[in-house]
Amino acid sequence: MRKGILMVISGPAGAGKGTLADMLLRRDGGFAFSVSATTRAPRPSEVDGVHYHFLTEGAFARMEAEGDFLETATVHGHRYGTPLKPVMQMLNEGRDLLLDIDSQGARSVMNRLAECVTVFILPPSMAELERRLRERNTESESEIRRRLQNAYGEIARLGCYRYAVINDNLETAYKHLESIVAAERLNTVRYRPVIT
């Protein structure tokens, strides 16, 4: 049986990592999505248990103290974490799993699970990143400024990732992501064909 792929997709807020992750989940069919936990409030379109597990600060701290997270990070003033048990269960069953997490959390996953496949989604420019953040109309001006400032630090850590995809054209970016998946499914780290 083939080992499952743990694919970590990161990138600055507004780069399109969530959109590309959604496309991969819809079009590929072989990936399950790991639902992260967060202490931030849900956005109007978000559903608890589907987009995130929305937790209080206390509940998050208890889970963290008990070692129930694969990784945790504080991003834009909120706590985020990936529940460990479902991740390990799916990978051990040979299922592919997608994590859409920030670069801080991605580094933690890289340190714990060296075989993870890491992809960094880049915007075509910082001006385009700012336009996308403003267009989605979900953050205050100060939040937009903070996200843009954080983007510079995240992009500076690009070299930690195995792959980079520039999201200038969504379909082209998706084709690049799809190519990464195809190559990784044939990687001998997790795939050993039997020839008789």
Secondary structure by P-SEA (a helix, b strand, c coil): cccccbbbbbbcccccaaaaaaaaaaccccccccccccccccccccccccccccccaaaaaaaaaacccccccccccbbbbbbcaaaaaaaaabbbbbbbccaaaaaaaaaacccbbbbbbbcccaaaaaaaaaaaccccaaaaaaaaaaaaaaaaaccccccccccccaaaaaaaaaaaaaaaaaccccbbbbcc
